[in-house]
Amino acid sequence: MTEAYLDIRDLSVALQHSGDRLLRRVSLAVRPGEVHALVGESGAGKSMIARAVFGILPKAVTILEGQVTIEGADLNGMSEAARRLFIGKRAAFIPQDPLTALNPSKRIADQISDRLIHILGMPKAKAHERAAALLEEVKIADPERVMRLYPHELSGGMRQRVLIAAAFAGEPRLIVADEPTTALDVTVQRQILALIAGMQARHGTALLFITHNLGVVAKLCQTASVLYAGKVVEQTSVRRLFADPRHAYTRALMAATPRYDRPEESLKPASPELMGELAREVAETDALWAKERAHG
Ligand SMILES: Nc1ncnc2c1ncn2[C@@H]1O[C@H](COP(=O)(O)OP(=O)(O)OP(=O)(O)O)[C@@H](O)[C@H]1O
């Protein structure tokens, strides 16, 4: 089996003041060129994993244990400056909300080329050329005109296209996309998903794709981790996930995914029995963990 490009091992993070764990020994690997889905409902800890990869956990959150490695290099062992440079050359992030991710006072050209100039050391003229080519690739008409605009002058879909262009610009080998279509209309969502799929295939980039929508997983991803309360409850190939979901939570998620052909089955809420079962599983995990920690 090919070695992982991104390897997260036994990662636990907790709220500093209470010690409550938000991630419970999460392990997952993304191999070169692979699209791995990180699935789970709101609050499961999906964004926390993304933030841990980029070393941008909230101040109130602390790492208790575990490693994040990219190309075999342990990111926790690096100084902040070294880590930023190391990751900047290898990985990029496509966030949920394109408006807050773009700098309101910078023209579109600079949003894409700054990274090329400062992290990859590209000459200014070449970075500008590359930015225009990328905007064309993400199907923005008249790139030279758009490059002179500011984010507020673009639609939500256009802004997301700009962020996708920016993410792919430096040819990173890994992109983490955090629900990149959540803030968009349904039709624009489909276009953006198709765009990401096409770009990923053309560039051969590994993708950690965060979503709560299993329909998206089926279309885009090869492997998946299902997260509940900061714990990976199921991890398998997407084919097996759909053919033979092992965990009751995965099955409930499937039942809750809207199906266009059978709308009456849409959005079944999780049963009280399942919620009880999940709460017990999490409590057992925590008790076991506390016991292990107590015994050193
Ligand atoms: N800045 C923060 N400080 C403290 N706790 C936080 C912070 N951000 C998130 N949390 C908590 O961490 C847990 C995981 O949140 P996270 O944002 O990773 O979930 P998610 O699965 O990405 O959800 P969503 O799909 O809504 O983005 C939640 O319990 C949340 O309340």
PDBQT file of the ligand as one rigid body, heavy atoms in Angstrom, charges set to zero:
ROOT
HETATM    1  N1  LIG A 301     -13.053  28.224  18.993  1.00  0.00    +0.000 N 
HETATM    2  C1  LIG A 301     -13.549  27.222  19.715  1.00  0.00    +0.000 A 
HETATM    3  N2  LIG A 301     -13.351  27.193  21.049  1.00  0.00    +0.000 NA
HETATM    4  C2  LIG A 301     -13.856  26.193  21.792  1.00  0.00    +0.000 A 
HETATM    5  N3  LIG A 301     -14.575  25.161  21.303  1.00  0.00    +0.000 NA
HETATM    6  C3  LIG A 301     -14.809  25.126  19.996  1.00  0.00    +0.000 A 
HETATM    7  C4  LIG A 301     -14.304  26.152  19.121  1.00  0.00    +0.000 A 
HETATM    8  N4  LIG A 301     -14.700  25.858  17.860  1.00  0.00    +0.000 NA
HETATM    9  C5  LIG A 301     -15.411  24.710  17.949  1.00  0.00    +0.000 A 
HETATM   10  N5  LIG A 301     -15.485  24.268  19.225  1.00  0.00    +0.000 N 
HETATM   11  C6  LIG A 301     -16.153  23.042  19.687  1.00  0.00    +0.000 C 
HETATM   12  O1  LIG A 301     -15.447  21.927  19.149  1.00  0.00    +0.000 OA
HETATM   13  C7  LIG A 301     -16.323  20.900  18.760  1.00  0.00    +0.000 C 
HETATM   14  C8  LIG A 301     -16.059  20.527  17.310  1.00  0.00    +0.000 C 
HETATM   15  O2  LIG A 301     -16.315  21.642  16.469  1.00  0.00    +0.000 OA
HETATM   16  P1  LIG A 301     -16.017  21.658  14.920  1.00  0.00    +0.000 P 
HETATM   17  O3  LIG A 301     -16.178  23.065  14.453  1.00  0.00    +0.000 OA
HETATM   18  O4  LIG A 301     -14.716  20.990  14.651  1.00  0.00    +0.000 OA
HETATM   19  O5  LIG A 301     -17.196  20.753  14.353  1.00  0.00    +0.000 OA
HETATM   20  P2  LIG A 301     -17.581  20.430  12.836  1.00  0.00    +0.000 P 
HETATM   21  O6  LIG A 301     -17.761  18.973  12.773  1.00  0.00    +0.000 OA
HETATM   22  O7  LIG A 301     -16.575  21.027  11.936  1.00  0.00    +0.000 OA
HETATM   23  O8  LIG A 301     -18.964  21.177  12.707  1.00  0.00    +0.000 OA
HETATM   24  P3  LIG A 301     -19.556  22.059  11.493  1.00  0.00    +0.000 P 
HETATM   25  O9  LIG A 301     -20.005  21.072  10.472  1.00  0.00    +0.000 OA
HETATM   26  O10 LIG A 301     -20.684  22.792  12.155  1.00  0.00    +0.000 OA
HETATM   27  O11 LIG A 301     -18.454  22.964  11.027  1.00  0.00    +0.000 OA
HETATM   28  C9  LIG A 301     -17.733  21.424  18.990  1.00  0.00    +0.000 C 
HETATM   29  O12 LIG A 301     -18.171  20.880  20.223  1.00  0.00    +0.000 OA
HETATM   30  C10 LIG A 301     -17.555  22.919  19.123  1.00  0.00    +0.000 C 
HETATM   31  O13 LIG A 301     -18.512  23.467  19.991  1.00  0.00    +0.000 OA
ENDROOT
TORSDOF 0
